[in-house]
Amino acid sequence: MNTEHLVKMANQIGSFFSTMPDRDQAIADLATHLKRFWEPRMRKAFLEHIEKTQGEGLDAIVLEAVNRHMQQLAV
C-alpha cells in the first residue's frame, strides 16, 4: 500500500471537512468517513504510517481525527 497516496487522500478529505464551522463535528465526520469508505487494509497501512512517523505529512485536522478516534479506525 502506497502510504504517500494514503496521506495525500487523507489530507484532501481533511481539507473538505476543515471547512465545516464546527471543528469537533468535522473531526468526528472525518474519522467516520475513513471508517466507512477506506477498506481495512488501507486503514491499517495508514495507521501504521502514523505510528512509525508520528503522522508525517498529515494535516493537523487529520492527525487530530485519527488520535481522537483511533479505536473506531483500528477495527
Backbone as XML, in Angstrom:
<?xml version="1.0"?>
<chain id="A" units="angstrom">
  <residue number="1" name="MET">
    <atom name="N" x="0.862" y="-1.177" z="0.000"/>
    <atom name="CA" x="0.000" y="0.000" z="0.000"/>
    <atom name="C" x="0.906" y="1.237" z="0.000"/>
  </residue>
  <residue number="2" name="ASN">
    <atom name="N" x="0.646" y="2.156" z="-0.896"/>
    <atom name="CA" x="1.440" y="3.375" z="-1.027"/>
    <atom name="C" x="0.986" y="4.392" z="0.021"/>
  </residue>
  <residue number="3" name="THR">
    <atom name="N" x="1.793" y="4.567" z="1.058"/>
    <atom name="CA" x="1.391" y="5.460" z="2.148"/>
    <atom name="C" x="1.376" y="6.921" z="1.715"/>
  </residue>
  <residue number="4" name="GLU">
    <atom name="N" x="2.226" y="7.299" z="0.772"/>
    <atom name="CA" x="2.196" y="8.685" z="0.284"/>
    <atom name="C" x="0.826" y="9.002" z="-0.318"/>
  </residue>
  <residue number="5" name="HIS">
    <atom name="N" x="0.286" y="8.053" z="-1.042"/>
    <atom name="CA" x="-1.036" y="8.245" z="-1.647"/>
    <atom name="C" x="-2.115" y="8.312" z="-0.560"/>
  </residue>
  <residue number="6" name="LEU">
    <atom name="N" x="-2.002" y="7.470" z="0.456"/>
    <atom name="CA" x="-2.977" y="7.492" z="1.551"/>
    <atom name="C" x="-2.926" y="8.825" z="2.290"/>
  </residue>
  <residue number="7" name="VAL">
    <atom name="N" x="-1.722" y="9.325" z="2.530"/>
    <atom name="CA" x="-1.562" y="10.620" z="3.205"/>
    <atom name="C" x="-2.189" y="11.727" z="2.360"/>
  </residue>
  <residue number="8" name="LYS">
    <atom name="N" x="-1.931" y="11.700" z="1.064"/>
    <atom name="CA" x="-2.500" y="12.715" z="0.170"/>
    <atom name="C" x="-4.027" y="12.659" z="0.194"/>
  </residue>
  <residue number="9" name="MET">
    <atom name="N" x="-4.579" y="11.452" z="0.096"/>
    <atom name="CA" x="-6.043" y="11.313" z="0.123"/>
    <atom name="C" x="-6.608" y="11.780" z="1.460"/>
  </residue>
  <residue number="10" name="ALA">
    <atom name="N" x="-5.967" y="11.394" z="2.563"/>
    <atom name="CA" x="-6.447" y="11.799" z="3.888"/>
    <atom name="C" x="-6.428" y="13.317" z="4.024"/>
  </residue>
  <residue number="11" name="ASN">
    <atom name="N" x="-5.380" y="13.962" z="3.518"/>
    <atom name="CA" x="-5.307" y="15.421" z="3.585"/>
    <atom name="C" x="-6.381" y="16.079" z="2.723"/>
  </residue>
  <residue number="12" name="GLN">
    <atom name="N" x="-6.703" y="15.485" z="1.582"/>
    <atom name="CA" x="-7.783" y="16.022" z="0.746"/>
    <atom name="C" x="-9.122" y="15.910" z="1.471"/>
  </residue>
  <residue number="13" name="ILE">
    <atom name="N" x="-9.341" y="14.788" z="2.119"/>
    <atom name="CA" x="-10.568" y="14.601" z="2.900"/>
    <atom name="C" x="-10.589" y="15.597" z="4.055"/>
  </residue>
  <residue number="14" name="GLY">
    <atom name="N" x="-9.461" y="15.740" z="4.728"/>
    <atom name="CA" x="-9.350" y="16.694" z="5.825"/>
    <atom name="C" x="-9.615" y="18.120" z="5.376"/>
  </residue>
  <residue number="15" name="SER">
    <atom name="N" x="-9.138" y="18.465" z="4.202"/>
    <atom name="CA" x="-9.361" y="19.804" z="3.656"/>
    <atom name="C" x="-10.856" y="20.067" z="3.467"/>
  </residue>
  <residue number="16" name="PHE">
    <atom name="N" x="-11.567" y="19.066" z="2.973"/>
    <atom name="CA" x="-13.013" y="19.201" z="2.810"/>
    <atom name="C" x="-13.690" y="19.429" z="4.161"/>
  </residue>
  <residue number="17" name="PHE">
    <atom name="N" x="-13.383" y="18.579" z="5.129"/>
    <atom name="CA" x="-14.057" y="18.674" z="6.423"/>
    <atom name="C" x="-13.619" y="19.903" z="7.221"/>
  </residue>
  <residue number="18" name="SER">
    <atom name="N" x="-12.444" y="20.445" z="6.927"/>
    <atom name="CA" x="-11.970" y="21.618" z="7.668"/>
    <atom name="C" x="-12.810" y="22.859" z="7.388"/>
  </residue>
  <residue number="19" name="THR">
    <atom name="N" x="-13.621" y="22.826" z="6.342"/>
    <atom name="CA" x="-14.479" y="23.979" z="6.035"/>
    <atom name="C" x="-15.743" y="24.010" z="6.887"/>
  </residue>
  <residue number="20" name="MET">
    <atom name="N" x="-15.996" y="22.935" z="7.623"/>
    <atom name="CA" x="-17.191" y="22.895" z="8.474"/>
    <atom name="C" x="-17.023" y="23.867" z="9.641"/>
  </residue>
  <residue number="21" name="PRO">
    <atom name="N" x="-18.076" y="24.571" z="10.022"/>
    <atom name="CA" x="-17.958" y="25.548" z="11.106"/>
    <atom name="C" x="-17.706" y="24.921" z="12.482"/>
  </residue>
  <residue number="22" name="ASP">
    <atom name="N" x="-18.174" y="23.720" z="12.713"/>
    <atom name="CA" x="-17.994" y="23.045" z="13.999"/>
    <atom name="C" x="-16.814" y="22.076" z="13.881"/>
  </residue>
  <residue number="23" name="ARG">
    <atom name="N" x="-15.670" y="22.465" z="14.452"/>
    <atom name="CA" x="-14.450" y="21.662" z="14.302"/>
    <atom name="C" x="-14.604" y="20.270" z="14.911"/>
  </residue>
  <residue number="24" name="ASP">
    <atom name="N" x="-15.235" y="20.164" z="16.060"/>
    <atom name="CA" x="-15.416" y="18.846" z="16.676"/>
    <atom name="C" x="-16.241" y="17.925" z="15.781"/>
  </residue>
  <residue number="25" name="GLN">
    <atom name="N" x="-17.284" y="18.468" z="15.172"/>
    <atom name="CA" x="-18.107" y="17.673" z="14.257"/>
    <atom name="C" x="-17.309" y="17.305" z="13.012"/>
  </residue>
  <residue number="26" name="ALA">
    <atom name="N" x="-16.498" y="18.233" z="12.534"/>
    <atom name="CA" x="-15.662" y="17.966" z="11.357"/>
    <atom name="C" x="-14.696" y="16.821" z="11.630"/>
  </residue>
  <residue number="27" name="ILE">
    <atom name="N" x="-14.104" y="16.815" z="12.805"/>
    <atom name="CA" x="-13.155" y="15.766" z="13.177"/>
    <atom name="C" x="-13.867" y="14.418" z="13.277"/>
  </residue>
  <residue number="28" name="ALA">
    <atom name="N" x="-15.033" y="14.411" z="13.891"/>
    <atom name="CA" x="-15.805" y="13.169" z="14.003"/>
    <atom name="C" x="-16.231" y="12.669" z="12.625"/>
  </residue>
  <residue number="29" name="ASP">
    <atom name="N" x="-16.677" y="13.579" z="11.770"/>
    <atom name="CA" x="-17.120" y="13.192" z="10.430"/>
    <atom name="C" x="-15.960" y="12.695" z="9.574"/>
  </residue>
  <residue number="30" name="LEU">
    <atom name="N" x="-14.798" y="13.289" z="9.741"/>
    <atom name="CA" x="-13.616" y="12.847" z="9.006"/>
    <atom name="C" x="-13.276" y="11.405" z="9.387"/>
  </residue>
  <residue number="31" name="ALA">
    <atom name="N" x="-13.267" y="11.118" z="10.678"/>
    <atom name="CA" x="-12.973" y="9.754" z="11.140"/>
    <atom name="C" x="-14.028" y="8.773" z="10.632"/>
  </residue>
  <residue number="32" name="THR">
    <atom name="N" x="-15.282" y="9.181" z="10.667"/>
    <atom name="CA" x="-16.357" y="8.322" z="10.169"/>
    <atom name="C" x="-16.187" y="8.052" z="8.678"/>
  </residue>
  <residue number="33" name="HIS">
    <atom name="N" x="-15.789" y="9.063" z="7.941"/>
    <atom name="CA" x="-15.560" y="8.884" z="6.501"/>
    <atom name="C" x="-14.462" y="7.842" z="6.259"/>
  </residue>
  <residue number="34" name="LEU">
    <atom name="N" x="-13.356" y="7.955" z="6.982"/>
    <atom name="CA" x="-12.262" y="6.983" z="6.821"/>
    <atom name="C" x="-12.737" y="5.577" z="7.166"/>
  </residue>
  <residue number="35" name="LYS">
    <atom name="N" x="-13.529" y="5.457" z="8.197"/>
    <atom name="CA" x="-14.035" y="4.146" z="8.613"/>
    <atom name="C" x="-14.977" y="3.554" z="7.559"/>
  </residue>
  <residue number="36" name="ARG">
    <atom name="N" x="-15.852" y="4.374" z="7.024"/>
    <atom name="CA" x="-16.861" y="3.879" z="6.074"/>
    <atom name="C" x="-16.305" y="3.589" z="4.680"/>
  </residue>
  <residue number="37" name="PHE">
    <atom name="N" x="-15.402" y="4.430" z="4.218"/>
    <atom name="CA" x="-15.018" y="4.371" z="2.810"/>
    <atom name="C" x="-13.619" y="3.832" z="2.541"/>
  </residue>
  <residue number="38" name="TRP">
    <atom name="N" x="-12.809" y="3.677" z="3.564"/>
    <atom name="CA" x="-11.491" y="3.078" z="3.377"/>
    <atom name="C" x="-11.561" y="1.630" z="3.826"/>
  </residue>
  <residue number="39" name="GLU">
    <atom name="N" x="-11.102" y="0.736" z="2.989"/>
    <atom name="CA" x="-11.114" y="-0.675" z="3.362"/>
    <atom name="C" x="-10.121" y="-0.905" z="4.504"/>
  </residue>
  <residue number="40" name="PRO">
    <atom name="N" x="-10.319" y="-1.961" z="5.284"/>
    <atom name="CA" x="-9.461" y="-2.215" z="6.448"/>
    <atom name="C" x="-7.966" y="-2.217" z="6.128"/>
  </residue>
  <residue number="41" name="ARG">
    <atom name="N" x="-7.604" y="-2.745" z="4.974"/>
    <atom name="CA" x="-6.189" y="-2.788" z="4.588"/>
    <atom name="C" x="-5.604" y="-1.376" z="4.447"/>
  </residue>
  <residue number="42" name="MET">
    <atom name="N" x="-6.401" y="-0.464" z="3.901"/>
    <atom name="CA" x="-5.960" y="0.927" z="3.751"/>
    <atom name="C" x="-5.798" y="1.581" z="5.118"/>
  </residue>
  <residue number="43" name="ARG">
    <atom name="N" x="-6.789" y="1.382" z="5.980"/>
    <atom name="CA" x="-6.713" y="1.978" z="7.320"/>
    <atom name="C" x="-5.525" y="1.423" z="8.090"/>
  </residue>
  <residue number="44" name="LYS">
    <atom name="N" x="-5.276" y="0.124" z="7.963"/>
    <atom name="CA" x="-4.153" y="-0.498" z="8.668"/>
    <atom name="C" x="-2.831" y="0.120" z="8.223"/>
  </residue>
  <residue number="45" name="ALA">
    <atom name="N" x="-2.626" y="0.248" z="6.926"/>
    <atom name="CA" x="-1.394" y="0.843" z="6.404"/>
    <atom name="C" x="-1.276" y="2.304" z="6.839"/>
  </residue>
  <residue number="46" name="PHE">
    <atom name="N" x="-2.381" y="3.015" z="6.829"/>
    <atom name="CA" x="-2.406" y="4.422" z="7.226"/>
    <atom name="C" x="-2.048" y="4.570" z="8.704"/>
  </residue>
  <residue number="47" name="LEU">
    <atom name="N" x="-2.648" y="3.752" z="9.550"/>
    <atom name="CA" x="-2.367" y="3.820" z="10.984"/>
    <atom name="C" x="-0.932" y="3.396" z="11.289"/>
  </residue>
  <residue number="48" name="GLU">
    <atom name="N" x="-0.407" y="2.434" z="10.555"/>
    <atom name="CA" x="0.995" y="2.036" z="10.730"/>
    <atom name="C" x="1.927" y="3.183" z="10.355"/>
  </residue>
  <residue number="49" name="HIS">
    <atom name="N" x="1.594" y="3.895" z="9.298"/>
    <atom name="CA" x="2.385" y="5.067" z="8.898"/>
    <atom name="C" x="2.396" y="6.100" z="10.025"/>
  </residue>
  <residue number="50" name="ILE">
    <atom name="N" x="1.235" y="6.355" z="10.594"/>
    <atom name="CA" x="1.139" y="7.342" z="11.671"/>
    <atom name="C" x="1.967" y="6.899" z="12.871"/>
  </residue>
  <residue number="51" name="GLU">
    <atom name="N" x="1.880" y="5.625" z="13.209"/>
    <atom name="CA" x="2.637" y="5.109" z="14.351"/>
    <atom name="C" x="4.144" y="5.227" z="14.116"/>
  </residue>
  <residue number="52" name="LYS">
    <atom name="N" x="4.587" y="4.901" z="12.914"/>
    <atom name="CA" x="6.026" y="4.915" z="12.608"/>
    <atom name="C" x="6.590" y="6.323" z="12.468"/>
  </residue>
  <residue number="53" name="THR">
    <atom name="N" x="5.786" y="7.256" z="11.952"/>
    <atom name="CA" x="6.311" y="8.587" z="11.620"/>
    <atom name="C" x="5.692" y="9.714" z="12.443"/>
  </residue>
  <residue number="54" name="GLN">
    <atom name="N" x="4.851" y="9.380" z="13.402"/>
    <atom name="CA" x="4.115" y="10.373" z="14.186"/>
    <atom name="C" x="3.267" y="11.276" z="13.286"/>
  </residue>
  <residue number="55" name="GLY">
    <atom name="N" x="2.789" y="10.704" z="12.181"/>
    <atom name="CA" x="1.871" y="11.423" z="11.306"/>
    <atom name="C" x="2.540" y="12.341" z="10.302"/>
  </residue>
  <residue number="56" name="GLU">
    <atom name="N" x="3.748" y="12.029" z="9.948"/>
    <atom name="CA" x="4.489" y="12.856" z="8.988"/>
    <atom name="C" x="3.675" y="13.084" z="7.714"/>
  </residue>
  <residue number="57" name="GLY">
    <atom name="N" x="3.576" y="14.357" z="7.324"/>
    <atom name="CA" x="2.882" y="14.718" z="6.095"/>
    <atom name="C" x="1.395" y="14.963" z="6.248"/>
  </residue>
  <residue number="58" name="LEU">
    <atom name="N" x="0.852" y="14.661" z="7.412"/>
    <atom name="CA" x="-0.594" y="14.817" z="7.607"/>
    <atom name="C" x="-0.940" y="16.209" z="8.121"/>
  </residue>
  <residue number="59" name="ASP">
    <atom name="N" x="-2.042" y="16.728" z="7.630"/>
    <atom name="CA" x="-2.558" y="17.991" z="8.141"/>
    <atom name="C" x="-3.052" y="17.783" z="9.573"/>
  </residue>
  <residue number="60" name="ALA">
    <atom name="N" x="-3.056" y="18.866" z="10.337"/>
    <atom name="CA" x="-3.404" y="18.796" z="11.759"/>
    <atom name="C" x="-4.789" y="18.196" z="11.994"/>
  </residue>
  <residue number="61" name="ILE">
    <atom name="N" x="-5.762" y="18.560" z="11.176"/>
    <atom name="CA" x="-7.127" y="18.061" z="11.391"/>
    <atom name="C" x="-7.198" y="16.548" z="11.202"/>
  </residue>
  <residue number="62" name="VAL">
    <atom name="N" x="-6.433" y="16.019" z="10.257"/>
    <atom name="CA" x="-6.425" y="14.573" z="10.012"/>
    <atom name="C" x="-5.795" y="13.861" z="11.199"/>
  </residue>
  <residue number="63" name="LEU">
    <atom name="N" x="-4.674" y="14.360" z="11.648"/>
    <atom name="CA" x="-3.992" y="13.736" z="12.780"/>
    <atom name="C" x="-4.852" y="13.799" z="14.039"/>
  </residue>
  <residue number="64" name="GLU">
    <atom name="N" x="-5.519" y="14.916" z="14.247"/>
    <atom name="CA" x="-6.406" y="15.041" z="15.406"/>
    <atom name="C" x="-7.572" y="14.060" z="15.313"/>
  </residue>
  <residue number="65" name="ALA">
    <atom name="N" x="-8.141" y="13.910" z="14.130"/>
    <atom name="CA" x="-9.249" y="12.963" z="13.939"/>
    <atom name="C" x="-8.799" y="11.539" z="14.234"/>
  </residue>
  <residue number="66" name="VAL">
    <atom name="N" x="-7.637" y="11.175" z="13.749"/>
    <atom name="CA" x="-7.122" y="9.822" z="13.989"/>
    <atom name="C" x="-6.844" y="9.620" z="15.474"/>
  </residue>
  <residue number="67" name="ASN">
    <atom name="N" x="-6.206" y="10.585" z="16.103"/>
    <atom name="CA" x="-5.888" y="10.442" z="17.527"/>
    <atom name="C" x="-7.145" y="10.348" z="18.391"/>
  </residue>
  <residue number="68" name="ARG">
    <atom name="N" x="-8.152" y="11.129" z="18.074"/>
    <atom name="CA" x="-9.391" y="11.106" z="18.861"/>
    <atom name="C" x="-10.215" y="9.839" z="18.631"/>
  </residue>
  <residue number="69" name="HIS">
    <atom name="N" x="-10.107" y="9.266" z="17.437"/>
    <atom name="CA" x="-10.984" y="8.156" z="17.055"/>
    <atom name="C" x="-10.200" y="6.903" z="16.678"/>
  </residue>
  <residue number="70" name="MET">
    <atom name="N" x="-9.054" y="6.712" z="17.301"/>
    <atom name="CA" x="-8.176" y="5.587" z="16.971"/>
    <atom name="C" x="-8.897" y="4.246" z="17.098"/>
  </residue>
  <residue number="71" name="GLN">
    <atom name="N" x="-9.643" y="4.041" z="18.168"/>
    <atom name="CA" x="-10.330" y="2.756" z="18.359"/>
    <atom name="C" x="-11.316" y="2.483" z="17.234"/>
  </residue>
  <residue number="72" name="GLN">
    <atom name="N" x="-12.055" y="3.484" z="16.835"/>
    <atom name="CA" x="-13.031" y="3.343" z="15.752"/>
    <atom name="C" x="-12.330" y="2.965" z="14.449"/>
  </residue>
  <residue number="73" name="LEU">
    <atom name="N" x="-11.187" y="3.558" z="14.174"/>
    <atom name="CA" x="-10.491" y="3.332" z="12.909"/>
    <atom name="C" x="-9.720" y="2.020" z="12.883"/>
  </residue>
  <residue number="74" name="ALA">
    <atom name="N" x="-9.308" y="1.548" z="14.040"/>
    <atom name="CA" x="-8.477" y="0.345" z="14.099"/>
    <atom name="C" x="-9.276" y="-0.940" z="13.914"/>
  </residue>
  <residue number="75" name="VAL">
    <atom name="N" x="-10.580" y="-0.864" z="14.012"/>
    <atom name="CA" x="-11.412" y="-2.068" z="13.905"/>
    <atom name="C" x="-11.682" y="-2.404" z="12.455"/>
  </residue>
</chain>
